[in-house]
Amino acid sequence: MGAQLDPIADKFFIISTYISLLYVNRMGLALCLIIVLRELFVMSVRQIALESGFAIKVNGFGKAKTLFQCVLAVERIMYNILIPNVTFMIYVDWILVMLALILTIYSGLVYAYGLHQRINLIN
């Protein structure tokens, strides 16, 4: 049961964190939507897989995505608080956004492809 609830807890943590960051103007709407919609999409893919009688396991890209999303969230919370007016933080922020965005999209596609392959095997 814990193995089933842990990914759901991670998704709700990410969704609530990014919506909160959007609310306090620390996150752009487009980035927030991409991340939140991907999380909802993957939850749906996993549910479809379970209803079809199989599970799609977490892969390395999903774990890396979660890591970079969490690092980006912490960076956005701490931005201009602990390290005010440091120019290189603009670059660090940009790199974190790009890594989180690329891994978010790519890992979502990996889940969709995995579901597609498994359904084709069944049919």
VMD Tcl script that builds the backbone (N, CA, C; Angstrom):
set m [mol new atoms 369]
animate dup $m
set s [atomselect $m all]
$s set {name element resname resid chain x y z} {
  {N N MET 1 A 0.823 -1.201 0.000}
  {CA C MET 1 A 0.000 0.000 0.000}
  {C C MET 1 A 0.865 1.262 0.000}
  {N N GLY 2 A 1.976 1.219 0.753}
  {CA C GLY 2 A 2.872 2.370 0.790}
  {C C GLY 2 A 3.477 2.674 -0.561}
  {N N ALA 3 A 3.783 1.623 -1.320}
  {CA C ALA 3 A 4.358 1.810 -2.654}
  {C C ALA 3 A 3.365 2.484 -3.592}
  {N N GLN 4 A 2.067 2.283 -3.355}
  {CA C GLN 4 A 1.045 2.918 -4.186}
  {C C GLN 4 A 0.771 4.350 -3.751}
  {N N LEU 5 A 0.846 4.613 -2.449}
  {CA C LEU 5 A 0.536 5.949 -1.940}
  {C C LEU 5 A 1.704 6.918 -2.049}
  {N N ASP 6 A 2.934 6.418 -2.036}
  {CA C ASP 6 A 4.096 7.300 -2.085}
  {C C ASP 6 A 4.128 8.167 -3.345}
  {N N PRO 7 A 3.919 7.603 -4.546}
  {CA C PRO 7 A 3.907 8.463 -5.742}
  {C C PRO 7 A 2.768 9.484 -5.720}
  {N N ILE 8 A 1.634 9.102 -5.140}
  {CA C ILE 8 A 0.516 10.039 -5.059}
  {C C ILE 8 A 0.860 11.177 -4.104}
  {N N ALA 9 A 1.496 10.851 -2.989}
  {CA C ALA 9 A 1.912 11.883 -2.030}
  {C C ALA 9 A 2.909 12.837 -2.676}
  {N N ASP 10 A 3.854 12.297 -3.451}
  {CA C ASP 10 A 4.825 13.145 -4.157}
  {C C ASP 10 A 4.113 14.091 -5.119}
  {N N LYS 11 A 3.135 13.569 -5.836}
  {CA C LYS 11 A 2.408 14.392 -6.805}
  {C C LYS 11 A 1.655 15.526 -6.109}
  {N N PHE 12 A 0.957 15.212 -5.029}
  {CA C PHE 12 A 0.221 16.251 -4.312}
  {C C PHE 12 A 1.156 17.277 -3.684}
  {N N PHE 13 A 2.325 16.824 -3.227}
  {CA C PHE 13 A 3.311 17.757 -2.677}
  {C C PHE 13 A 3.774 18.726 -3.762}
  {N N ILE 14 A 4.130 18.193 -4.924}
  {CA C ILE 14 A 4.602 19.044 -6.028}
  {C C ILE 14 A 3.495 19.991 -6.477}
  {N N ILE 15 A 2.286 19.464 -6.668}
  {CA C ILE 15 A 1.171 20.294 -7.133}
  {C C ILE 15 A 0.893 21.424 -6.150}
  {N N SER 16 A 0.789 21.106 -4.869}
  {CA C SER 16 A 0.475 22.148 -3.883}
  {C C SER 16 A 1.604 23.164 -3.760}
  {N N THR 17 A 2.843 22.702 -3.848}
  {CA C THR 17 A 3.976 23.622 -3.763}
  {C C THR 17 A 3.992 24.585 -4.942}
  {N N TYR 18 A 3.797 24.067 -6.138}
  {CA C TYR 18 A 3.865 24.927 -7.324}
  {C C TYR 18 A 2.671 25.869 -7.426}
  {N N ILE 19 A 1.514 25.436 -7.002}
  {CA C ILE 19 A 0.361 26.348 -6.978}
  {C C ILE 19 A 0.593 27.450 -5.944}
  {N N SER 20 A 1.186 27.104 -4.814}
  {CA C SER 20 A 1.512 28.111 -3.795}
  {C C SER 20 A 2.542 29.109 -4.324}
  {N N LEU 21 A 3.561 28.604 -5.035}
  {CA C LEU 21 A 4.562 29.496 -5.626}
  {C C LEU 21 A 3.926 30.417 -6.665}
  {N N LEU 22 A 2.989 29.919 -7.419}
  {CA C LEU 22 A 2.263 30.748 -8.379}
  {C C LEU 22 A 1.487 31.835 -7.649}
  {N N TYR 23 A 0.838 31.460 -6.575}
  {CA C TYR 23 A 0.014 32.394 -5.811}
  {C C TYR 23 A 0.835 33.556 -5.247}
  {N N VAL 24 A 2.058 33.288 -4.810}
  {CA C VAL 24 A 2.897 34.349 -4.229}
  {C C VAL 24 A 3.849 34.953 -5.272}
  {N N ASN 25 A 3.558 34.727 -6.548}
  {CA C ASN 25 A 4.313 35.310 -7.663}
  {C C ASN 25 A 5.786 34.906 -7.686}
  {N N ARG 26 A 6.066 33.673 -7.322}
  {CA C ARG 26 A 7.433 33.145 -7.416}
  {C C ARG 26 A 7.551 32.141 -8.560}
  {N N MET 27 A 6.454 31.946 -9.292}
  {CA C MET 27 A 6.432 30.962 -10.380}
  {C C MET 27 A 5.541 31.518 -11.481}
  {N N GLY 28 A 5.969 31.342 -12.723}
  {CA C GLY 28 A 5.162 31.766 -13.848}
  {C C GLY 28 A 4.020 30.789 -14.105}
  {N N LEU 29 A 2.945 31.287 -14.681}
  {CA C LEU 29 A 1.764 30.474 -14.943}
  {C C LEU 29 A 2.064 29.325 -15.893}
  {N N ALA 30 A 2.800 29.586 -16.966}
  {CA C ALA 30 A 3.067 28.536 -17.961}
  {C C ALA 30 A 3.848 27.380 -17.345}
  {N N LEU 31 A 4.908 27.680 -16.602}
  {CA C LEU 31 A 5.704 26.632 -15.971}
  {C C LEU 31 A 4.869 25.861 -14.956}
  {N N CYS 32 A 4.095 26.578 -14.172}
  {CA C CYS 32 A 3.237 25.929 -13.177}
  {C C CYS 32 A 2.230 25.003 -13.853}
  {N N LEU 33 A 1.607 25.461 -14.922}
  {CA C LEU 33 A 0.623 24.632 -15.634}
  {C C LEU 33 A 1.261 23.378 -16.212}
  {N N ILE 34 A 2.427 23.529 -16.818}
  {CA C ILE 34 A 3.101 22.364 -17.401}
  {C C ILE 34 A 3.387 21.324 -16.324}
  {N N ILE 35 A 3.903 21.777 -15.198}
  {CA C ILE 35 A 4.261 20.848 -14.126}
  {C C ILE 35 A 3.023 20.219 -13.507}
  {N N VAL 36 A 2.013 21.023 -13.200}
  {CA C VAL 36 A 0.795 20.497 -12.569}
  {C C VAL 36 A 0.052 19.556 -13.520}
  {N N LEU 37 A -0.079 19.952 -14.777}
  {CA C LEU 37 A -0.787 19.095 -15.739}
  {C C LEU 37 A -0.038 17.788 -15.978}
  {N N ARG 38 A 1.286 17.817 -15.978}
  {CA C ARG 38 A 2.060 16.588 -16.126}
  {C C ARG 38 A 1.814 15.658 -14.946}
  {N N GLU 39 A 1.788 16.205 -13.739}
  {CA C GLU 39 A 1.549 15.384 -12.558}
  {C C GLU 39 A 0.164 14.740 -12.620}
  {N N LEU 40 A -0.832 15.510 -13.019}
  {CA C LEU 40 A -2.188 14.965 -13.144}
  {C C LEU 40 A -2.254 13.925 -14.265}
  {N N PHE 41 A -1.535 14.182 -15.358}
  {CA C PHE 41 A -1.502 13.243 -16.473}
  {C C PHE 41 A -0.893 11.909 -16.040}
  {N N VAL 42 A 0.231 11.958 -15.321}
  {CA C VAL 42 A 0.890 10.724 -14.896}
  {C C VAL 42 A 0.019 9.969 -13.893}
  {N N MET 43 A -0.670 10.682 -12.998}
  {CA C MET 43 A -1.588 10.000 -12.084}
  {C C MET 43 A -2.674 9.280 -12.876}
  {N N SER 44 A -3.166 9.919 -13.937}
  {CA C SER 44 A -4.197 9.302 -14.777}
  {C C SER 44 A -3.652 8.087 -15.520}
  {N N VAL 45 A -2.445 8.205 -16.063}
  {CA C VAL 45 A -1.822 7.085 -16.783}
  {C C VAL 45 A -1.643 5.896 -15.848}
  {N N ARG 46 A -1.181 6.163 -14.641}
  {CA C ARG 46 A -0.995 5.071 -13.670}
  {C C ARG 46 A -2.333 4.418 -13.323}
  {N N GLN 47 A -3.379 5.226 -13.192}
  {CA C GLN 47 A -4.698 4.674 -12.872}
  {C C GLN 47 A -5.223 3.817 -14.028}
  {N N ILE 48 A -5.056 4.285 -15.251}
  {CA C ILE 48 A -5.477 3.502 -16.422}
  {C C ILE 48 A -4.716 2.187 -16.460}
  {N N ALA 49 A -3.418 2.249 -16.186}
  {CA C ALA 49 A -2.609 1.031 -16.181}
  {C C ALA 49 A -3.102 0.056 -15.116}
  {N N LEU 50 A -3.385 0.547 -13.915}
  {CA C LEU 50 A -3.879 -0.324 -12.847}
  {C C LEU 50 A -5.213 -0.957 -13.214}
  {N N GLU 51 A -6.092 -0.179 -13.825}
  {CA C GLU 51 A -7.396 -0.707 -14.239}
  {C C GLU 51 A -7.264 -1.713 -15.375}
  {N N SER 52 A -6.166 -1.611 -16.128}
  {CA C SER 52 A -5.913 -2.560 -17.210}
  {C C SER 52 A -5.163 -3.791 -16.727}
  {N N GLY 53 A -4.834 -3.820 -15.441}
  {CA C GLY 53 A -4.214 -4.996 -14.864}
  {C C GLY 53 A -2.706 -4.992 -14.794}
  {N N PHE 54 A -2.074 -3.859 -14.954}
  {CA C PHE 54 A -0.620 -3.787 -14.828}
  {C C PHE 54 A -0.230 -2.449 -14.211}
  {N N ALA 55 A 1.007 -2.357 -13.819}
  {CA C ALA 55 A 1.514 -1.128 -13.209}
  {C C ALA 55 A 2.671 -0.584 -14.038}
  {N N ILE 56 A 2.766 0.709 -14.089}
  {CA C ILE 56 A 3.905 1.361 -14.728}
  {C C ILE 56 A 4.803 1.840 -13.597}
  {N N LYS 57 A 5.987 1.276 -13.546}
  {CA C LYS 57 A 6.905 1.594 -12.454}
  {C C LYS 57 A 7.557 2.957 -12.658}
  {N N VAL 58 A 7.974 3.528 -11.540}
  {CA C VAL 58 A 8.701 4.784 -11.568}
  {C C VAL 58 A 10.048 4.537 -12.241}
  {N N ASN 59 A 10.438 5.457 -13.126}
  {CA C ASN 59 A 11.727 5.302 -13.801}
  {C C ASN 59 A 12.703 6.384 -13.329}
  {N N GLY 60 A 13.910 6.277 -13.778}
  {CA C GLY 60 A 14.945 7.220 -13.372}
  {C C GLY 60 A 14.655 8.653 -13.770}
  {N N PHE 61 A 14.009 8.839 -14.917}
  {CA C PHE 61 A 13.681 10.196 -15.351}
  {C C PHE 61 A 12.646 10.820 -14.419}
  {N N GLY 62 A 11.694 10.026 -13.948}
  {CA C GLY 62 A 10.697 10.529 -13.003}
  {C C GLY 62 A 11.331 10.927 -11.685}
  {N N LYS 63 A 12.294 10.137 -11.236}
  {CA C LYS 63 A 12.989 10.465 -9.984}
  {C C LYS 63 A 13.834 11.727 -10.148}
  {N N ALA 64 A 14.521 11.846 -11.278}
  {CA C ALA 64 A 15.318 13.051 -11.544}
  {C C ALA 64 A 14.416 14.271 -11.666}
  {N N LYS 65 A 13.264 14.092 -12.296}
  {CA C LYS 65 A 12.295 15.177 -12.426}
  {C C LYS 65 A 11.854 15.667 -11.066}
  {N N THR 66 A 11.528 14.742 -10.172}
  {CA C THR 66 A 11.098 15.120 -8.827}
  {C C THR 66 A 12.211 15.865 -8.097}
  {N N LEU 67 A 13.444 15.370 -8.219}
  {CA C LEU 67 A 14.578 16.036 -7.582}
  {C C LEU 67 A 14.706 17.475 -8.061}
  {N N PHE 68 A 14.719 17.679 -9.383}
  {CA C PHE 68 A 14.909 19.029 -9.903}
  {C C PHE 68 A 13.702 19.927 -9.640}
  {N N GLN 69 A 12.503 19.375 -9.614}
  {CA C GLN 69 A 11.336 20.177 -9.253}
  {C C GLN 69 A 11.430 20.639 -7.807}
  {N N CYS 70 A 11.887 19.765 -6.920}
  {CA C CYS 70 A 12.036 20.138 -5.505}
  {C C CYS 70 A 13.144 21.172 -5.321}
  {N N VAL 71 A 14.273 20.972 -6.002}
  {CA C VAL 71 A 15.375 21.939 -5.914}
  {C C VAL 71 A 14.911 23.293 -6.452}
  {N N LEU 72 A 14.195 23.291 -7.574}
  {CA C LEU 72 A 13.680 24.539 -8.139}
  {C C LEU 72 A 12.711 25.216 -7.168}
  {N N ALA 73 A 11.845 24.451 -6.530}
  {CA C ALA 73 A 10.889 25.025 -5.579}
  {C C ALA 73 A 11.622 25.682 -4.412}
  {N N VAL 74 A 12.624 25.010 -3.871}
  {CA C VAL 74 A 13.396 25.585 -2.760}
  {C C VAL 74 A 14.121 26.840 -3.222}
  {N N GLU 75 A 14.705 26.774 -4.420}
  {CA C GLU 75 A 15.411 27.937 -4.956}
  {C C GLU 75 A 14.449 29.107 -5.132}
  {N N ARG 76 A 13.242 28.847 -5.614}
  {CA C ARG 76 A 12.267 29.923 -5.798}
  {C C ARG 76 A 11.785 30.492 -4.462}
  {N N ILE 77 A 11.694 29.657 -3.454}
  {CA C ILE 77 A 11.297 30.139 -2.129}
  {C C ILE 77 A 12.411 31.001 -1.530}
  {N N MET 78 A 13.658 30.569 -1.700}
  {CA C MET 78 A 14.794 31.262 -1.097}
  {C C MET 78 A 15.362 32.398 -1.951}
  {N N TYR 79 A 14.960 32.475 -3.207}
  {CA C TYR 79 A 15.488 33.474 -4.127}
  {C C TYR 79 A 15.330 34.871 -3.533}
  {N N ASN 80 A 16.371 35.644 -3.502}
  {CA C ASN 80 A 16.416 37.007 -2.954}
  {C C ASN 80 A 16.224 37.073 -1.446}
  {N N ILE 81 A 16.189 35.939 -0.765}
  {CA C ILE 81 A 16.085 35.968 0.692}
  {C C ILE 81 A 17.457 35.691 1.285}
  {N N LEU 82 A 18.027 34.545 0.950}
  {CA C LEU 82 A 19.332 34.193 1.484}
  {C C LEU 82 A 20.476 34.775 0.671}
  {N N ILE 83 A 20.259 34.910 -0.639}
  {CA C ILE 83 A 21.328 35.397 -1.510}
  {C C ILE 83 A 20.778 36.556 -2.345}
  {N N PRO 84 A 20.577 37.722 -1.726}
  {CA C PRO 84 A 19.995 38.839 -2.472}
  {C C PRO 84 A 20.981 39.453 -3.465}
  {N N ASN 85 A 20.466 39.861 -4.592}
  {CA C ASN 85 A 21.217 40.618 -5.602}
  {C C ASN 85 A 22.494 39.937 -6.078}
  {N N VAL 86 A 22.460 38.638 -6.228}
  {CA C VAL 86 A 23.601 37.922 -6.778}
  {C C VAL 86 A 23.263 37.577 -8.221}
  {N N THR 87 A 24.008 38.131 -9.138}
  {CA C THR 87 A 23.709 37.988 -10.562}
  {C C THR 87 A 23.727 36.539 -11.016}
  {N N PHE 88 A 24.660 35.748 -10.504}
  {CA C PHE 88 A 24.756 34.370 -10.979}
  {C C PHE 88 A 23.510 33.558 -10.625}
  {N N MET 89 A 22.732 34.010 -9.639}
  {CA C MET 89 A 21.503 33.293 -9.281}
  {C C MET 89 A 20.482 33.320 -10.416}
  {N N ILE 90 A 20.546 34.352 -11.252}
  {CA C ILE 90 A 19.662 34.405 -12.420}
  {C C ILE 90 A 19.966 33.225 -13.336}
  {N N TYR 91 A 21.243 32.926 -13.516}
  {CA C TYR 91 A 21.648 31.810 -14.358}
  {C C TYR 91 A 21.328 30.468 -13.708}
  {N N VAL 92 A 21.556 30.376 -12.409}
  {CA C VAL 92 A 21.215 29.152 -11.681}
  {C C VAL 92 A 19.717 28.892 -11.802}
  {N N ASP 93 A 18.921 29.943 -11.628}
  {CA C ASP 93 A 17.465 29.822 -11.743}
  {C C ASP 93 A 17.076 29.340 -13.141}
  {N N TRP 94 A 17.663 29.931 -14.164}
  {CA C TRP 94 A 17.336 29.556 -15.539}
  {C C TRP 94 A 17.681 28.095 -15.805}
  {N N ILE 95 A 18.856 27.673 -15.344}
  {CA C ILE 95 A 19.278 26.278 -15.536}
  {C C ILE 95 A 18.326 25.328 -14.813}
  {N N LEU 96 A 17.953 25.660 -13.577}
  {CA C LEU 96 A 17.021 24.807 -12.828}
  {C C LEU 96 A 15.659 24.735 -13.512}
  {N N VAL 97 A 15.174 25.866 -14.014}
  {CA C VAL 97 A 13.891 25.873 -14.731}
  {C C VAL 97 A 13.966 24.978 -15.960}
  {N N MET 98 A 15.035 25.109 -16.740}
  {CA C MET 98 A 15.166 24.309 -17.959}
  {C C MET 98 A 15.281 22.821 -17.644}
  {N N LEU 99 A 16.089 22.463 -16.646}
  {CA C LEU 99 A 16.227 21.051 -16.281}
  {C C LEU 99 A 14.899 20.483 -15.781}
  {N N ALA 100 A 14.227 21.221 -14.913}
  {CA C ALA 100 A 12.946 20.752 -14.387}
  {C C ALA 100 A 11.922 20.636 -15.514}
  {N N LEU 101 A 11.896 21.600 -16.416}
  {CA C LEU 101 A 10.937 21.591 -17.518}
  {C C LEU 101 A 11.212 20.441 -18.489}
  {N N ILE 102 A 12.454 20.270 -18.885}
  {CA C ILE 102 A 12.804 19.195 -19.821}
  {C C ILE 102 A 12.503 17.831 -19.212}
  {N N LEU 103 A 12.908 17.621 -17.964}
  {CA C LEU 103 A 12.655 16.337 -17.312}
  {C C LEU 103 A 11.164 16.111 -17.070}
  {N N THR 104 A 10.431 17.174 -16.791}
  {CA C THR 104 A 8.982 17.063 -16.597}
  {C C THR 104 A 8.314 16.575 -17.870}
  {N N ILE 105 A 8.615 17.213 -18.974}
  {CA C ILE 105 A 7.997 16.846 -20.251}
  {C C ILE 105 A 8.465 15.458 -20.695}
  {N N TYR 106 A 9.771 15.223 -20.640}
  {CA C TYR 106 A 10.305 13.953 -21.117}
  {C C TYR 106 A 9.779 12.771 -20.296}
  {N N SER 107 A 9.785 12.899 -18.977}
  {CA C SER 107 A 9.320 11.780 -18.155}
  {C C SER 107 A 7.822 11.540 -18.345}
  {N N GLY 108 A 7.056 12.593 -18.606}
  {CA C GLY 108 A 5.636 12.412 -18.923}
  {C C GLY 108 A 5.454 11.631 -20.220}
  {N N LEU 109 A 6.287 11.929 -21.207}
  {CA C LEU 109 A 6.235 11.199 -22.473}
  {C C LEU 109 A 6.648 9.745 -22.294}
  {N N VAL 110 A 7.629 9.496 -21.415}
  {CA C VAL 110 A 8.062 8.124 -21.137}
  {C C VAL 110 A 6.907 7.323 -20.532}
  {N N TYR 111 A 6.159 7.930 -19.600}
  {CA C TYR 111 A 5.012 7.248 -19.010}
  {C C TYR 111 A 3.939 6.961 -20.065}
  {N N ALA 112 A 3.670 7.942 -20.922}
  {CA C ALA 112 A 2.662 7.749 -21.965}
  {C C ALA 112 A 3.084 6.640 -22.925}
  {N N TYR 113 A 4.359 6.629 -23.303}
  {CA C TYR 113 A 4.861 5.605 -24.205}
  {C C TYR 113 A 4.794 4.223 -23.551}
  {N N GLY 114 A 5.126 4.162 -22.267}
  {CA C GLY 114 A 5.043 2.896 -21.534}
  {C C GLY 114 A 3.629 2.358 -21.500}
  {N N LEU 115 A 2.661 3.235 -21.273}
  {CA C LEU 115 A 1.253 2.810 -21.282}
  {C C LEU 115 A 0.859 2.335 -22.673}
  {N N HIS 116 A 1.258 3.079 -23.684}
  {CA C HIS 116 A 0.932 2.721 -25.062}
  {C C HIS 116 A 1.498 1.347 -25.421}
  {N N GLN 117 A 2.746 1.092 -25.045}
  {CA C GLN 117 A 3.362 -0.207 -25.331}
  {C C GLN 117 A 2.629 -1.339 -24.626}
  {N N ARG 118 A 2.314 -1.151 -23.360}
  {CA C ARG 118 A 1.648 -2.209 -22.599}
  {C C ARG 118 A 0.254 -2.494 -23.136}
  {N N ILE 119 A -0.474 -1.453 -23.516}
  {CA C ILE 119 A -1.820 -1.672 -24.062}
  {C C ILE 119 A -1.735 -2.387 -25.401}
  {N N ASN 120 A -0.736 -2.041 -26.224}
  {CA C ASN 120 A -0.554 -2.732 -27.507}
  {C C ASN 120 A -0.197 -4.213 -27.311}
  {N N LEU 121 A 0.570 -4.519 -26.262}
  {CA C LEU 121 A 0.899 -5.904 -25.967}
  {C C LEU 121 A -0.339 -6.702 -25.566}
  {N N ILE 122 A -1.226 -6.058 -24.832}
  {CA C ILE 122 A -2.454 -6.729 -24.393}
  {C C ILE 122 A -3.382 -6.990 -25.556}
  {N N ASN 123 A -3.486 -6.016 -26.444}
  {CA C ASN 123 A -4.391 -6.148 -27.604}
  {C C ASN 123 A -3.681 -6.927 -28.647}
}
mol reanalyze $m
mol bondsrecalc $m
mol representation Tube
mol addrep $m
